[in-house]
C-alpha cells in the first residue's frame, strides 16, 4: 500500500455521481472516463490502496493531462476538493527529477527575488508608496498598526499592497501600472517575491506554502492582485480575508466614461480565470465593472478553461491549443471588439491565439481596459 499520498478524508468524499463529467474539459475532449475528475479520483484511490503501482503509466499521464481548472468543484454535490487532491497527486508523481524540466526551470527562476525585482525595474512595472489614503476598509482580522510601525515602502500592516506577480511583472508590466493608476492608494514594494502558485500547481506544495507566507510578510495587511490564479493560491494559505482580486477591490467605485469603438459603445467579452471563479467564487464583480463602461457579451464558455492553466500550455501544448481553438471560434462568432481577462496566463494564451489567427479582436487585462476609460489618451 502507498497509503500516504492523499488526505483520506478528502479522497473519501467522492460518491462517483458523475456530475463532474460535463464540466471537465479533458473529458469533453476525449470521452474517456479516466480523463474525468471521477475517473482520476478512481485512479487516486488505486494508487492510495496499492492496486496500481506508483510508476503506472496511466497515473503519470492523467496527473499531467488534467488542466487543474477546478471546474468540477462548483458542480460537485459532495464538496470534493479536487484541486487539492490534484496538487497532492503531483507531489507524488512529480517528485524529484520526475517533475517536467520546463516546470522545474520556471520554479527555480521565480525563486530568484533579485531577478524578479530587476525584471520589474527594467520593464517598468508599477512601483511606489500609496499616493492617497485607502478608500476601502482593511479586512476585519487586520490589526491596528503600532505607532511608528509603518514600513518605509508601504502604508503599514493595516494598509493594502499591490502584488506584482512573476509572469506579469516581466511580460505585462502595463497591467500593474494600470492597476496602480486605478487604485493609487495601494503601495507597491518592488522587492516582493513569488506567491508560490507555480510551485503548488507543479508538485511542490511545501514550497508553494513557504513562498505564499513569505509574500504575506512582504505585503502586510491586504494583498490586492491582478492575477486570479495567484489570488486563489495565496488565499488558500493566508486566508481569504488577506487577499482581494482587483475587480473586488474596485467594485464599489464609480466608473469613468464609456469605452467607444468606431463611434459606438464597445462590445466586450470576459474570459474567467478558472481558479478565481472556481476557487474563490469571484465572477460577478469583473462583469459588473465591464457593464458600466461597455456592452458586455457573455461567452457561452466564459467559465471554462482557455487552455493556459498555469504551465499547462507549455507542458502540453497540443492539448492546450485544441482547447484554445474552440474558445477562439466562439470569441470570433460573438462579434466583440475586445476579450477581457483577469489573469496573466489567460492574457498570454488569448493574445497568442488571436494574433496567430490575425483576428481583429484584441485581448486585454481588465485593469488596462478600465485605466483606458479613466484616461482616454492611452491605448487599450
SULPE-V663150 format. One line per field, one symbol per residue. psi: psi as a letter, one per 20 degrees, with the letter a starting at -180 (. if undefined). A space follows every 50 residues. Layout:
psi=???
This chain:
psi=pghjgqohgghihpjkhjhhghiohhhhhhjphijrgghhhggghhggjj hpqhjphhggghhhhphkikihghioiikpmhggggghghgghkqcjipp hgggghghgiinhhhgggghggilrqrrrphrqpjqqqqhipqqqqpjjp qhkrjrhjaqqpphrgghhghmhhghggghhhmiipqnpijqaqiigggh ikjmgghggghghhhhhhmqbpopqjogghggghhhgiqiiippqghhhi hjqqrbrqpqpkjrpqpqqpoqpghgghhikohhghggghhhiropooph khiqqiifldjghhhmhghghgggghghgggghikqhqpqrkphghgggh ggghhhilqipqpqqgggghhhhhnihqq.
